[in-house]
Amino acid sequence: MPPQWFEERLWPLLARRVPGFEAARLVSSWAGHYDVNVLDHNVILGAHPEVANLLFANGFSGHGLQQSPAIGRALMELVVHGGFRSLDLGAFGWVRVIEGRGVREVNVV
């Protein structure tokens, strides 16, 4: 479906059916980086196995805002204590990515 299809074909139908839609037209938009872990769409958390003193918290695939308080605490625990204390998040480390073992989520909507 070409991008202009919405503007040229669908929008006029919507605006005829609900005239208020004409006042709600898009006037600007924004695009940004979407952080994706293509292996399993989960965070990559913790130290890289080959680079000393480099901690990762990336690859959230849309979960970042939801999980940021817990991830912040987990990173603090890694820095201060050298390991996870509150929750064992070791399953989300680099080893699973390097070995290609994704963490499967069964309750994702």
Buried (B, 14 or more C-beta within 10 A) or exposed (E): EEEEEEEEEEBEEBBEEEEEBEEEEEEEEEEEEEBEBEBBBBBBBBBBEEEEEEEBBEBBBEBBEEBEEBBEBBBEBBEEEEEBEEEEBEEBBBEBBEEEEBEEEEEEE
